[in-house]
């Protein structure tokens, strides 16, 4: 490209400077567009992951001196929401392996969320003294892959 001589040189220089500004602006727009698309794809992927790991909701009713159901099965790594209801007096449910301890009064359910991190069979116990059969009040939790 030839650089013109004389007064038109100023005009040519201004045009070239303007062209460089536009070029830089377009580069920045493209970078922002690519980054925005990447963030959007990450959000979509994250939503899919969250959908795959949605919590399993389990309702348990406690009544002297048993839980209904007496056994539950959950998946390792999948979040669990336990909803404890009481049919008579205040009861609790404690599962040591996941530091779970929830208490429910009659007519006032309570819930707790946890994620089992190991497979096997576990026992939950009533954590609120509820009478003479309190010590036998257990629930079995089976954690599978």
Contact map, one row per residue, 1 for C-alpha under 8 A:
1110000000000000000000000000000000000000000000000000000000000000000000000000000000000000000000000000000000000000000000000000000000000000000000000
1111000000000000000000000000000000000000000000000000000000000000000000000000000000000000000000000000000000000000000000000000000000000000000000000
1111100010010000000000000000000000000000000000000000000000000000000000000000000000000000000000000000000000000000000000000000000000000000000000000
0111110110010000000000000000000000000000000000000000000000000000000000000000000000000000000000000000000000000000000000000000000000000000000000000
0011111110000000000000000000000000000000000000000000000000000000000000000000000000000000000000000000000000000000000000000000000000000000000000000
0001111110000000000000000000000000000000000000000000000000000000000000000000000000000000000000000000000000000000000000000000000000000000000000000
0000111111100000000000000000000000000000000000000000000000000000000000000000000000000000000000000000000000000000000000000000000000000000000000000
0001111111110000000000000000000000000000000000000000000000000000000000000000000000000000000000000000000000000000000000000000000000000000000000000
0011111111111000000000000000000000000000000000000000000000000000000000000000000000000000000000000000000000000000000000000000000000000000000000000
0000001111111100000000000000000000000000000000000000000000000000000000000000000000000000000000000000000000000000000000000000000000000000000000000
0000001111111110000000000000000000000000000000000000000000000000000000000000000000000000000000000000000000000000000000000000000000000000000000000
0011000111111111000000000000000000000000000000000000000000000000000000000000000000000000000000000000000000000000000000000000000000000000000000000
0000000011111111100000000000000000000000000000000000000000000000000000000000000000000000000000000000000000000000000000000000000000000000000000000
0000000001111111110000000000000000000000000000000000000000000000000000000000000000000000000000000000000000000000000000000000000000000000000000000
0000000000111111111000000000000000000000000000000000000000000000000000000000000000000000000000000000000000000000000000000000000000000000000000000
0000000000011111111100000000000000000000000000000000000000000000000000000000000000000000000000000000000000000000000000000000000000000000000000000
0000000000001111111110000000000000000000000000000000000000000000000000000000000000000000000000000000000000000000000000000000000000000000000000000
0000000000000111111111000000000000000000000000000000000000000000000000000000000000000000000000000000000000000000000000000000000000000000000000000
0000000000000011111111100000000000000000000000000000000000000000000000000000000000000000000000000000000000000000000000000000000000000000000000000
0000000000000001111111110000000000000000000000000000000000000000000000000000000000000000000000000000000000000000000000000000000000000000000000000
0000000000000000111111111000000000000000000000000000000000000000000000000000000000000000000000000000000000000000000000000000000000000000000000000
0000000000000000011111111100000000000000000000000000000000000000000000000000000000000000000000000000000000000000000000000000000000000000000000000
0000000000000000001111111110000000000000000000000000000000000000000000000000000000000000000000000000000000000000000000000000000000000000000000000
0000000000000000000111111111000000000000000000000000000000000000000000000000000000000000000000000000000000000000000000000000000000000000000000000
0000000000000000000011111111100000000000000000000000000000000000000000000000000000000000000000000000000000000000000000000000000000000000000000000
0000000000000000000001111111110000000000000000000000000000000000000000000000000000000000000000000000000000000000000000000000000000000000000000000
0000000000000000000000111111111000000000000000000000000000000000000000000000000000000000000000000000000000000000000000000000000000000000000000000
0000000000000000000000011111111100000000000000000000000000000000000000000000000000000000000000000000000000000000000000000000000000000000000000000
0000000000000000000000001111111110000000000000000000000000000000000000000000000000000000000000000000000000000000000000000000000000000000000000000
0000000000000000000000000111111111000000000000000000000000000000000000000000000000000000000000000000000000000000000000000000000000000000000000000
0000000000000000000000000011111111100000000000000000000000000000000000000000000000000000000000000000000000000000000000000000000000000000000000000
0000000000000000000000000001111111110000000000000000000000000000000000000000000000000000000000000000000000000000000000000000000000000000000000000
0000000000000000000000000000111111111000000000000000000000000000000000000000000000000000000000000000000000000000000000000000000000000000000000000
0000000000000000000000000000011111111100000000000000000000000000000000000000000000000000000000000000000000000000000000000000000000000000000000000
0000000000000000000000000000001111111110000000000000000000000000000000000000000000000000000000000000000000000000000000000000000000000000000000000
0000000000000000000000000000000111111111000000000000000000000000000000000000000000000000000000000000000000000000000000000000000000000000000000000
0000000000000000000000000000000011111111100000000000000000000000000000000000000000000000000000000000000000000000000000000000000000000000000000000
0000000000000000000000000000000001111111110000000000000000000000000000000000000000000000000000000000000000000000000000000000000000000000000000000
0000000000000000000000000000000000111111111000000000000000000000000000000000000000000000000000000000000000000000000000000000000000000000000000000
0000000000000000000000000000000000011111111100000000000000000000000000000000000000000000000000000000000000000000000000000000000000000000000000000
0000000000000000000000000000000000001111111110000000000000000000000000000000000000000000000000000000000000000000000000000000000000000000000000000
0000000000000000000000000000000000000111111111000000000000000000000000000000000000000000000000000000000000000000000000000000000000000000000000000
0000000000000000000000000000000000000011111111100000000000000000000000000000000000000000000000000000000000000000000000000000000000000000000000000
0000000000000000000000000000000000000001111111110000000000000000000000000000000000000000000000000000000000000000000000000000000000000000000000000
0000000000000000000000000000000000000000111111111000000000000000000000000000000000000000000000000000000000000000000000000000000000000000000000000
0000000000000000000000000000000000000000011111111100000000000000000000000000000000000000000000000000000000000000000000000000000000000000000000000
0000000000000000000000000000000000000000001111111110000000000000000000000000000000000000000000000000000000000000000000000000000000000000000000000
0000000000000000000000000000000000000000000111111111000000000000000000000000000000000000000000000000000000000000000000000000000000000000000000000
0000000000000000000000000000000000000000000011111111100000000000000000000000000000000000000000000000000000000000000000000000000000000000000000000
0000000000000000000000000000000000000000000001111111110000000000000000000000000000000000000000000000000000000000000000000000000000000000000000000
0000000000000000000000000000000000000000000000111111110000000000000000000000000000000000000000000000000000000000000000000000000000000000000000000
0000000000000000000000000000000000000000000000011111110000000000000000000000000000000000000000000000000000000000000000000000000000000000000000000
0000000000000000000000000000000000000000000000001111111000000000000000000000011000000000000000000000000000000000000000000000000000000000000000000
0000000000000000000000000000000000000000000000000111111100000000000000000000011000000000000000000000000000000000000000000000000000000000000000000
0000000000000000000000000000000000000000000000000000111110000000000000000000011110000000000000000000000000000000000000000000000000000000000000000
0000000000000000000000000000000000000000000000000000011111000000000000000100011110000000000000000000000000000000000000000000000000000000000000000
0000000000000000000000000000000000000000000000000000001111100000000000000000000111100000000000000000000000000000000000000000000000000000000000000
0000000000000000000000000000000000000000000000000000000111110000000000000000000111100000000000000000000000000000000000000000000000000000000000000
0000000000000000000000000000000000000000000000000000000011111000000000000000000001111000000000000000000000000000000000000000000000000000000000000
0000000000000000000000000000000000000000000000000000000001111100001110000000000001111000000000000000000000000000000000000000000000000000000000000
0000000000000000000000000000000000000000000000000000000000111110001110000000000000011110000000000000000000000000000000000000000000000000000000000
0000000000000000000000000000000000000000000000000000000000011111111100000000000000011111001000000000000000000000000000000000000000000000000000000
0000000000000000000000000000000000000000000000000000000000001111111000000000000000000111101000000000000000000000000000000000000000000000000000000
0000000000000000000000000000000000000000000000000000000000000111110000000000000000000001100000000000000000000000000000000000000001101100100000000
0000000000000000000000000000000000000000000000000000000000000111111000000000000000000000000000000000000000000000000000000000000001001101100000000
0000000000000000000000000000000000000000000000000000000000000111111101000000000000000000000000000000000000000000000000000000000000000001111000000
0000000000000000000000000000000000000000000000000000000000011110111111000000000000000000000000000000000000000000000000000000000000000000111000000
0000000000000000000000000000000000000000000000000000000000011100011111100000000000000000000000000000000000000000000000000000000000000000000000000
0000000000000000000000000000000000000000000000000000000000011000001111110000000000000000000000000000000000000000000000000000000000000000001000000
0000000000000000000000000000000000000000000000000000000000000000011111110000000000000000000000000000000000000000000000000000000000000000011100000
0000000000000000000000000000000000000000000000000000000000000000000111111000000000000000000000000000000000000000000000000000000000000000001111000
0000000000000000000000000000000000000000000000000000000000000000000011111100000000000000000000000000000000000000000000000000000000000000001111000
0000000000000000000000000000000000000000000000000000000000000000000000111110000000000000000000000000000000000000000000000000000000000000000011110
0000000000000000000000000000000000000000000000000000000100000000000000011111010100000000000000000000000000000000000100000000000000000000000011110
0000000000000000000000000000000000000000000000000000000000000000000000001111110000000000000000000000000000000000000100000000000000000000000000111
0000000000000000000000000000000000000000000000000000000000000000000000000111110000000000000000000000000000000000001111100000000000000000000000111
0000000000000000000000000000000000000000000000000000000000000000000000000011111000000000000000000000000000000000001111000000000000000000000000000
0000000000000000000000000000000000000000000000000000111100000000000000000111111100000000000000000000000000000000001100000000000000000000000000000
0000000000000000000000000000000000000000000000000000111100000000000000000000111110000000000000000000000000000000111100000000000000000000000000000
0000000000000000000000000000000000000000000000000000001111000000000000000100011111000000000000000000000000000000111100000000000000000000000000000
0000000000000000000000000000000000000000000000000000001111000000000000000000001111100000000000000000000000000011110000000000000000000000000000000
0000000000000000000000000000000000000000000000000000000011110000000000000000000111110000000000000000000000000011100000000000000000000000000000000
0000000000000000000000000000000000000000000000000000000011110000000000000000000011111000000000000000000000001111000000000000000000000000000000000
0000000000000000000000000000000000000000000000000000000000111100000000000000000001111100000110000000011100001110000000000000000000000000000000000
0000000000000000000000000000000000000000000000000000000000111100000000000000000000111110000000000000000111111100000000000000000000000000000000000
0000000000000000000000000000000000000000000000000000000000001110000000000000000000011111111000000000000111111000000000000000000000000000000000000
0000000000000000000000000000000000000000000000000000000000001110000000000000000000001111100000000000000001100000000000000000000000000000000000000
0000000000000000000000000000000000000000000000000000000000000111000000000000000000000111110000000000000001000000000000000000000000000000000000000
0000000000000000000000000000000000000000000000000000000000000011000000000000000000000111111000000000000011000000000000000000000001000000000000000
0000000000000000000000000000000000000000000000000000000000000000000000000000000000000101111100000000001111000000000000000000000101000000000000000
0000000000000000000000000000000000000000000000000000000000000110000000000000000000000100111110000000001110000000000000000000011111000000000000000
0000000000000000000000000000000000000000000000000000000000000000000000000000000000010000011111000000111100000000000000000000111100000000000000000
0000000000000000000000000000000000000000000000000000000000000000000000000000000000010000001111100001111000000000000000000001111000000000000000000
0000000000000000000000000000000000000000000000000000000000000000000000000000000000000000000111110011110000000000000000000001111000000000000000000
0000000000000000000000000000000000000000000000000000000000000000000000000000000000000000000011111111100000000000000000000111100000000000000000000
0000000000000000000000000000000000000000000000000000000000000000000000000000000000000000000001111111000000000000000000000001000000000000000000000
0000000000000000000000000000000000000000000000000000000000000000000000000000000000000000000000111111000000000000000000000100000000000000000000000
0000000000000000000000000000000000000000000000000000000000000000000000000000000000000000000000111111000000000000011100000000000000000000000000000
0000000000000000000000000000000000000000000000000000000000000000000000000000000000000000000001111111100000000000000000000000000000000000000000000
0000000000000000000000000000000000000000000000000000000000000000000000000000000000000000000011111111110000000001010000000000000000000000000000000
0000000000000000000000000000000000000000000000000000000000000000000000000000000000000000000111100011111000000001000000000000001000000000000000000
0000000000000000000000000000000000000000000000000000000000000000000000000000000000010000000111000001111100000111000000000000000000000000000000000
0000000000000000000000000000000000000000000000000000000000000000000000000000000000010000011110000000111110000100000000000000001100000000000000000
0000000000000000000000000000000000000000000000000000000000000000000000000000000000011100011100000000011111011100000000000000000000000000000000000
0000000000000000000000000000000000000000000000000000000000000000000000000000000000001100111000000000001111111000000000000000000000000000000000000
0000000000000000000000000000000000000000000000000000000000000000000000000000000000001111110000000000000111111000000000000000000000000000000000000
0000000000000000000000000000000000000000000000000000000000000000000000000000000000001110000000000000000011111000000000000000000000000000000000000
0000000000000000000000000000000000000000000000000000000000000000000000000000000000001100000000000000000111111100000000000000000000000000000000000
0000000000000000000000000000000000000000000000000000000000000000000000000000000000111100000000000000000111111110000000000000000000000000000000000
0000000000000000000000000000000000000000000000000000000000000000000000000000000000111000000000000000011100011111000000000000000000000000000000000
0000000000000000000000000000000000000000000000000000000000000000000000000000000011110000000000000000010000001111100000000000000000000000000000000
0000000000000000000000000000000000000000000000000000000000000000000000000000000011100000000000000001110000000111110000000000000000000000000000000
0000000000000000000000000000000000000000000000000000000000000000000000000000001111000000000000000000000000000011111000000000000000000000000000000
0000000000000000000000000000000000000000000000000000000000000000000000000000001110000000000000000101000000000001111100000000000000000000000000000
0000000000000000000000000000000000000000000000000000000000000000000000000001111100000000000000000100000000000000111110000000000000000000000000000
0000000000000000000000000000000000000000000000000000000000000000000000000111111100000000000000000100000000000000011111100000000000000000000000100
0000000000000000000000000000000000000000000000000000000000000000000000000001100000000000000000000000000000000000001111100000000000000000000000000
0000000000000000000000000000000000000000000000000000000000000000000000000001100000000000000000000000000000000000000111110000000000000000000000100
0000000000000000000000000000000000000000000000000000000000000000000000000001000000000000000000000000000000000000000111111000000000000000000001111
0000000000000000000000000000000000000000000000000000000000000000000000000000000000000000000000000000000000000000000001111100000000000000000001110
0000000000000000000000000000000000000000000000000000000000000000000000000000000000000000000000000000000000000000000000111110000000000000000111100
0000000000000000000000000000000000000000000000000000000000000000000000000000000000000000000000101000000000000000000000011111000000000000000111100
0000000000000000000000000000000000000000000000000000000000000000000000000000000000000000000000100000000000000000000000001111100000000000011110000
0000000000000000000000000000000000000000000000000000000000000000000000000000000000000000000011110000000000000000000000000111110000000000011110000
0000000000000000000000000000000000000000000000000000000000000000000000000000000000000000000111100000000000000000000000000011111000000010111000000
0000000000000000000000000000000000000000000000000000000000000000000000000000000000000000001111000000000000000000000000000001111110000110110000000
0000000000000000000000000000000000000000000000000000000000000000000000000000000000000000001111000000101000000000000000000000111110000000000000000
0000000000000000000000000000000000000000000000000000000000000000000000000000000000000000011100000000001000000000000000000000011111000000000000000
0000000000000000000000000000000000000000000000000000000000000000000000000000000000000000001000000000000000000000000000000000011111100100000000000
0000000000000000000000000000000000000000000000000000000000000001100000000000000000000000111000000000000000000000000000000000000111111100000000000
0000000000000000000000000000000000000000000000000000000000000001000000000000000000000000000000000000000000000000000000000000000011111100000000000
0000000000000000000000000000000000000000000000000000000000000000000000000000000000000000000000000000000000000000000000000000000001111110000000000
0000000000000000000000000000000000000000000000000000000000000001100000000000000000000000000000000000000000000000000000000000000001111111100000000
0000000000000000000000000000000000000000000000000000000000000001100000000000000000000000000000000000000000000000000000000000010011111111100000000
0000000000000000000000000000000000000000000000000000000000000000000000000000000000000000000000000000000000000000000000000000110000011111100000000
0000000000000000000000000000000000000000000000000000000000000000110000000000000000000000000000000000000000000000000000000000000000001111110000000
0000000000000000000000000000000000000000000000000000000000000001111000000000000000000000000000000000000000000000000000000000110000001111111000000
0000000000000000000000000000000000000000000000000000000000000000011001000000000000000000000000000000000000000000000000000011110000000001111100000
0000000000000000000000000000000000000000000000000000000000000000011011110000000000000000000000000000000000000000000000000011100000000000111110000
0000000000000000000000000000000000000000000000000000000000000000000001110000000000000000000000000000000000000000000000001111000000000000011111000
0000000000000000000000000000000000000000000000000000000000000000000000111100000000000000000000000000000000000000000000001111000000000000001111100
0000000000000000000000000000000000000000000000000000000000000000000000111100000000000000000000000000000000000000000000111100000000000000000111110
0000000000000000000000000000000000000000000000000000000000000000000000001111000000000000000000000000000000000000000101111100000000000000000011111
0000000000000000000000000000000000000000000000000000000000000000000000001111000000000000000000000000000000000000000000110000000000000000000001111
0000000000000000000000000000000000000000000000000000000000000000000000000011000000000000000000000000000000000000000000100000000000000000000000111
